[in-house]
Amino acid sequence: NCVSSVLYCNCLKMIDAGVGQMLYSLYPLFVVMIRRLDGQRVSNWTKVRLALALVAVMLLITPRGGNVDWIGAALMLGAGLMYAMHLAVSQRVLYEMPAPTVALYVLSSMTAVVCVAYVLHGPTAIPVTGLPPTLVLAGITVASRLLMFLGVKQLGSIQTALLGVTEILVTVVLSIVVLGEQLVE
């Protein structure tokens, strides 16, 4: 998960966020491939949904008179692959452990990685006004990880990944309602 986040953030320097998010949203395809390699059967409906998603992403990222940075695109696909591996491995672990325990271990590991990155990067001044949003984001991260692991345990990694793509809709709605952004200018 941490490797996925690092790849995701670094590729945003190379490609537009919209193109990047569309490439990243291919992670359900990677989950299906990983779980298939692990012997899980894939339904025909899942294959149809993934084929439609793949066609849609290809249509959206195909450059129209411009160029796509292939290194940035590869980094974003790598981020999606790492996240898919995170979901697939989580499903295996959740056979033996309860979701809250897995969430605690994963969040503790994520915290350790962030602390190491902070030490390597060096301390920076954090404005007092940035503390409340940071704490809210930390709380949302804890809740979302717990819910994700509960979803993987109850539904499996493939169905959780397919439902996870709805995060794009949630992001757009929240950006309009909370931030006052517009879809068109």
C-alpha positions in Angstrom: 0.0 0.0 0.0 2.8 2.4 0.8 4.6 1.6 -2.5 1.3 2.3 -4.2 1.0 5.7 -2.6 4.6 6.6 -3.4 4.2 5.7 -7.1 0.9 7.5 -7.2 2.2 10.7 -5.8 5.4 10.7 -7.9 3.6 10.1 -11.2 1.3 13.1 -10.6 4.4 15.2 -11.5 4.4 13.6 -14.9 0.8 13.2 -16.0 -2.5 15.0 -15.3 -4.4 13.9 -12.2 -7.5 12.9 -14.2 -5.5 10.7 -16.6 -3.7 9.3 -13.6 -6.8 8.5 -11.7 -8.3 6.7 -14.7 -5.2 4.6 -15.0 -5.2 3.9 -11.3 -8.8 2.8 -11.6 -7.7 -0.3 -13.5 -6.7 -1.9 -10.2 -9.8 -4.1 -10.2 -8.5 -5.7 -13.4 -5.2 -6.4 -11.6 -7.1 -7.9 -8.6 -9.0 -10.2 -10.9 -5.7 -11.3 -12.6 -4.0 -11.9 -9.2 -6.9 -13.8 -7.7 -7.3 -15.8 -10.9 -3.6 -16.8 -10.6 -4.5 -17.9 -7.1 -7.2 -20.2 -8.4 -10.3 -18.1 -7.8 -13.0 -18.4 -10.5 -14.1 -15.2 -12.2 -17.7 -14.8 -13.2 -18.7 -13.8 -16.8 -20.4 -10.7 -15.5 -17.1 -9.6 -13.8 -15.3 -10.2 -17.1 -17.9 -8.0 -19.0 -17.6 -5.2 -16.4 -13.8 -5.3 -16.6 -13.8 -5.3 -20.4 -16.1 -2.2 -20.4 -14.0 -0.5 -17.8 -10.8 -1.2 -19.9 -12.4 0.2 -23.0 -13.6 3.3 -21.2 -10.1 4.0 -19.7 -8.4 3.5 -23.0 -10.8 6.0 -24.6 -10.3 8.5 -21.9 -6.5 8.4 -21.8 -5.8 8.2 -25.6 -4.1 11.5 -26.4 -5.9 13.8 -28.8 -3.1 15.8 -30.3 -1.0 15.5 -27.2 1.4 13.0 -25.7 1.0 10.9 -22.7 4.1 10.6 -20.5 4.7 6.8 -20.7 6.9 6.8 -17.6 4.2 8.6 -15.6 1.5 6.2 -17.0 3.7 3.2 -16.1 4.2 4.5 -12.5 0.4 4.9 -12.2 -0.2 1.4 -13.5 2.4 0.2 -11.0 0.5 2.0 -8.2 -2.7 0.3 -9.3 -0.9 -3.1 -9.4 0.5 -2.5 -5.9 -2.9 -1.6 -4.5 -4.4 -4.7 -6.2 -1.7 -6.8 -4.5 -2.6 -5.2 -1.2 -6.3 -6.2 -1.6 -5.5 -9.7 -2.8 -3.0 -10.4 0.0 -5.5 -8.9 2.5 -8.1 -11.4 1.4 -5.7 -14.3 2.2 -4.8 -12.8 5.6 -8.4 -12.1 6.5 -9.2 -15.9 6.3 -7.3 -16.2 9.6 -7.6 -12.8 11.3 -10.4 -10.4 12.1 -10.6 -7.2 10.0 -10.0 -4.8 13.0 -6.7 -6.7 13.8 -5.5 -6.5 10.1 -6.5 -2.8 10.0 -4.4 -2.2 13.2 -1.4 -3.9 11.7 -1.7 -2.2 8.3 -2.2 1.3 9.9 0.7 0.8 12.2 2.9 -0.2 9.3 1.7 2.8 7.3 2.5 5.1 10.3 6.0 3.6 10.6 6.6 4.2 6.9 5.4 7.8 7.1 7.6 8.4 10.2 10.7 7.0 8.3 9.8 9.3 5.3 9.5 12.2 7.7 12.9 11.5 9.2 14.5 11.1 5.8 12.9 14.2 4.3 13.6 16.3 7.3 11.3 18.3 9.6 9.2 21.0 8.0 7.2 23.7 9.7 3.6 22.6 9.9 1.2 25.6 10.2 -1.3 25.4 13.1 -4.1 25.8 10.6 -3.0 22.6 8.9 -3.4 20.5 12.0 -7.2 20.0 12.0 -7.5 18.9 8.4 -4.5 16.6 8.9 -6.2 15.0 11.9 -9.5 14.7 10.0 -7.7 13.0 7.1 -6.0 10.6 9.6 -9.4 9.7 11.1 -10.9 9.1 7.6 -7.9 6.9 6.7 -8.4 4.8 9.8 -12.2 4.4 9.1 -11.7 3.7 5.4 -9.1 1.0 6.0 -11.2 -0.7 8.6 -14.2 -0.6 6.3 -12.1 -1.8 3.3 -10.9 -4.8 5.3 -14.4 -5.6 6.5 -15.5 -5.5 2.8 -12.7 -7.8 1.7 -13.5 -10.2 4.5 -17.3 -10.2 3.7 -17.3 -9.8 -0.1 -13.8 -10.8 -1.3 -11.1 -8.7 -2.9 -12.6 -8.7 -6.4 -16.1 -7.4 -5.4 -14.4 -4.9 -3.0 -12.2 -3.7 -5.8 -15.2 -3.3 -8.2 -17.1 -1.4 -5.5 -14.0 0.7 -4.7 -14.1 2.3 -8.2 -17.2 4.3 -6.9 -14.6 6.4 -5.0 -14.4 8.5 -8.2 -18.1 9.4 -7.9 -17.8 10.1 -4.1 -14.7 12.3 -4.9 -16.6 14.3 -7.5 -19.7 14.8 -5.3 -17.6 15.9 -2.3 -15.5 18.2 -4.4 -18.7 19.9 -5.5 -20.5 20.0 -2.2 -17.6 20.6 0.2 -15.1 22.5 -1.9 -17.5 24.3 -4.3 -15.7 23.0 -7.4 -17.5 22.8 -10.8 -17.3 20.1 -13.4 -17.5 22.6 -16.2 -16.3 26.2 -16.4 
